[in-house]
Amino acid sequence: MTPKFLGQTAPLPASPQEAVLDYVPNPRAGSTYLVRFAAPEFTSLCPVTGQPDFAHLVIDYAPGDTIVESKSLKLFLGSFRNHAAFHEDCTVGIGERLHAEMAPRWLRIGGYWYPRGGIPIDVFWQSGPPPADLWVPDQGVAPYRGRG
């Protein structure tokens, strides 16, 4: 498994479907541990108005035999910038794709979306219960409170 993007100049994929996620062997395959990616400036487009939507995504997973290569994940998440989809579709779709391709022991994603039409929408998905011996910290994103 040689990463396609690591150390290379790579354009932003035109869509999430065109984005290629790279996976590399888990260097600690015998250990139970959690990997966290935070994307505090995730963007997509509203499928109705075409206006930008913003979210803080937190992806936690317990690796199986592979881990996701971070540059390919960054490009994948960036490919949503011009993708029109509801918050639920973006959040759950990212989690399901990572889970299906990487086959981690466990994965969860929290999508903390900024208000659309005055209502913040938070979306959560996980692949099932976490392994019993896995330390799963809080995702650390406070509920939306407006200006305080």
Stockholm file with secondary structure:
# STOCKHOLM 1.0

chainA/1-148         MTPKFLGQTAPLPASPQEAVLDYVPNPRAGSTYLVRFAAPEFTSLCPVTGQPDFAHLVIDYAPGDTIVESKSLKLFLGSFRNHAAFHEDCTVGIGERLHAEMAPRWLRIGGYWYPRGGIPIDVFWQSGPPPADLWVPDQGVAPYRGRG
#=GR chainA/1-148 SS CCCSSTTSCCCCCSSTTTCCCCEEECTTTTSCCCEEEEEEEEEEECTTTCCEEEEEEEEEEECSSEEECHHHHHHHHHGGGGCBCCHHHHHHHHHHHHHHHHCCSEEEEEEEECCBTTBCCEEEEESSSCCTTCCCCCCCCCCCCTTC
#=GC SS_cons         CCCSSTTSCCCCCSSTTTCCCCEEECTTTTSCCCEEEEEEEEEEECTTTCCEEEEEEEEEEECSSEEECHHHHHHHHHGGGGCBCCHHHHHHHHHHHHHHHHCCSEEEEEEEECCBTTBCCEEEEESSSCCTTCCCCCCCCCCCCTTC
//
